[in-house]
Amino acid sequence: MQDEAGFYSPLQYEPQWLWLGLTLVLLTGAWYGWILVSGRTKAPARQNAPARQVRHLETLRAACLSAIDATATDADAGRLPERDAHQRLSFLVREFAGAATGLPMTSMTLEDLHRHQFKDLAAGIAGIYPNEFAPLPVQSVRKSAEAARQVVRAWN
């Protein structure tokens, strides 16, 4: 219908379009709700979890102690330079602690280790640090290896 100025008034929508739009909005909301509710599952109850963790820790400990012994032996035999041996010992201890906790220990500084309450680990790494970066080693590889072993054995 045209008014005096020559404009047409807006057309009226049929009521079925309103109901169709509301139905689509409700269906979409129900679908999102179903996705969110069905996606949530309870974590399975772990049985024997502490025993499995202890076995896992003992396996890690044995592997790390073996690697520390191999590093010390290689350094004593001259197959590995002392600085590299100290760096490897530090890495082995950090890698062990990282595998035991799930934290990125190999990239943490001593300050980070102290902040996260890993005092024994930080003390052990601090004992190895000067040998990693000094022009001449401050202590022997055997002494650093023993410090690394103590940290690994004391870990619980």
MOURZI-V829996 format. One record per residue. N is the residue number from 1. D_CENTER is the distance of its C-alpha to the mean C-alpha in whole Angstrom. Layout:
n,d_center
N,D_CENTER
N,D_CENTER
This chain:
n,d_center
1,70
2,71
3,72
4,75
5,73
6,72
7,68
8,67
9,65
10,61
11,61
12,60
13,58
14,58
15,57
16,55
17,53
18,51
19,51
20,49
21,47
22,46
23,45
24,43
25,41
26,41
27,40
28,37
29,36
30,36
31,34
32,31
33,32
34,32
35,29
36,27
37,28
38,28
39,24
40,23
41,23
42,22
43,20
44,21
45,22
46,21
47,24
48,23
49,19
50,20
51,22
52,19
53,17
54,19
55,20
56,17
57,16
58,20
59,19
60,17
61,19
62,22
63,20
64,19
65,22
66,24
67,22
68,23
69,27
70,27
71,26
72,29
73,31
74,31
75,31
76,34
77,36
78,35
79,33
80,30
81,31
82,30
83,28
84,26
85,26
86,25
87,22
88,21
89,21
90,19
91,16
92,17
93,16
94,13
95,12
96,13
97,11
98,8
99,9
100,11
101,8
102,5
103,4
104,5
105,9
106,11
107,11
108,12
109,16
110,18
111,18
112,14
113,14
114,18
115,16
116,14
117,16
118,16
119,19
120,20
121,17
122,18
123,22
124,21
125,20
126,23
127,25
128,24
129,24
130,27
131,28
132,25
133,27
134,31
135,33
136,34
137,32
138,33
139,32
140,33
141,30
142,31
143,30
144,27
145,26
146,27
147,25
148,22
149,24
150,24
151,21
152,19
153,22
154,22
155,18
156,18
